[in-house]
Amino acid sequence: MARVLIAGCGYVGTELGLRLVDRGHAVWAVRQRASLLPPELHPHSADLTDPDAVAKLPFPFDFVVFAAAPAAGTEEAYEQAYIHALSRVLEAASNGRPPKRVLLTSSTSVYAQSDGGWVDESSPTHPSSFRGTIVLQAEEILRQSGSSFSILRLGGIYGPERTSLLDRVLAGEAVLTPGSSKYTNRIHRDDAASALLHLLELDPCAEVYVGVDEEPARLDEVLQWVAARTGSHLLEGNYPGPESPPNHASRGLNKRCSSALLRASGFQFLYPSYRQGYSDLLARELPELGDLTLESP
């Protein structure tokens, strides 16, 4: 049985923690509102930027998973989550027996490629936003910490209770952008948690993995697929200027992220594309639709 700390135990971390408990491991889960966590995860309320609060956690741990998310979309919030909180956790973990491995949930926002080409772990990282820049700084802090580590750069996470794309389509608010639709990269929450569990058990483990499903897809393709299965109407628009349409995923850069290295390590996706993932979500959200085919319309 391993002792595992999940620092910043939110959407993905909670799912990971439950899977670890099912395997017989002891999990300590930390977030500011620990009342939101299931009791089997040994919930702890703590501000991870407070060194005194972090030092009170029951170190040492065999594994540390840092999965904190910023409390807001501001530069200050990103620095608090990825720079200050990570530094405090690494400092506390380094006292006494160090963990066997530290896992960091990073982001594909560290890549600024926008020509629709493929990127992987070896691609240049030149973030175009403060978000990607700060996340990349967090990766470097981890590299310089002296800890054994691995980094999982996650794409857009969706799943139960994260259904904004479905909600827009069902509400008739999703907008097609003919001729300018961008590639999107996503991963289902369950696959993100499974990938972290896989990396905790993998030996040897590479320093960096890209965590996205097997099939990047243009946003228009995904919207049309969902609309065809729900009988929903899509708006059409053309946005040649700087203003973006009201599709959240369209605001990102245009790149195709490859998870080939993660798959080569033995990981298998439960939802290898948006089709499987959104079929599952539609079955949960709209059971009246009945069995949904995975065939293209």
Disulfide bonds with the S-S distance in Angstrom:
none
